[in-house]
C-alpha cells in the first residue's frame, strides 16, 4: 500500500444558499442549469450538468469550477474539510 497527498490546487467556488443565490450561480456556472422545485417532485435546489451527468445542488452546497473548467457540487462539510480560503 502507498499513501498519496492531494496536490494543492486553487479553485473557484460559490455557495448556493437557496433562492436568493440563483442569479449568482447562473453568472458563475457556464454549464447548463435546470431549476427544480418542490412542485416538480424533486427536492428544492438546482441541477447542473457535470462531466458525470446531471447532479443535484441542495441549498448549502458549494459549486466548484474544476481545473479543466468543469463544474460539480460539493457538500459543505466536505468543502470545509478539503478547502481553505486562498491568501492574496
N, C-alpha and C positions, 0 to 999 in steps of 0.2 A: 504494500500500500504506500502511496505517496500523498503528500499534502501540498495544496496549492493556495496561493493568495490571489484574490481578485486584483487585477491591475487598476491603479487609480485612474478614473475617467471622470471628466466634468460633464454633467448632463444638464439639460434644461427641463424644468417640470413646472406644472401648475397644479394646484389642488382644486378639485371640483367639490364645492361645499353644498351644491344644490342649485335650485332655480336661478339664484342671483348670479351664478358664475357661468351660465350658458354662453353669454356673449364672449367672455374672456376665453373660454375653452374653444369656441368657434374661431377666434382670432389666432389662437396658438396652434391648434391641430389642423394640419393641411390634409389629413386623411379624411375619408368620408365619415360623417357622424349621423346617427339615427337617434332622434329623440324618442324616448319610450316613456309612457305614463302609466299610472295605475289602471286607467280605463282600458288600456290595451292588453291588460292581463299580465304585464311584466312588472317587476319591482321598479320603483322610481329611480330614475337615472338616465344615463345615455348609453349608447353602444357606439364604439369606434372600431373602424376597420384596422386590424393589425396584420402582421405577417402570418399569424396563425388563424386568421379569420376574424369574425365579429366578436368583440369582447364587451361585457357589461361594465360600466363605470358607475359605482354607487357614490352617493354623497359621502365625502370624506376621503375618497381615493385620490391619489396623485396620478396625473397623466405625464408620462415621461417621453421625451424625444430621445431616441437612442443614438448611438454614434454613427449610424448609417441613415439617419433621418426618419427612422420608423417610430411609431407611437405605440405605447402599451400602458395599461393601467397598473397601478401598484397599490396594494392595501397600505393604509397609513402606518401600521405597526412595522411592516417590512421596510417601508421607505425610511422611517426613523432609525431602524437598526442598520440600514445599509448606507445611507447618505448623510452628509452634514453640509451646512452652507459653505460655499466657496468664499475664501477670503480674498478681497480685492485690494 
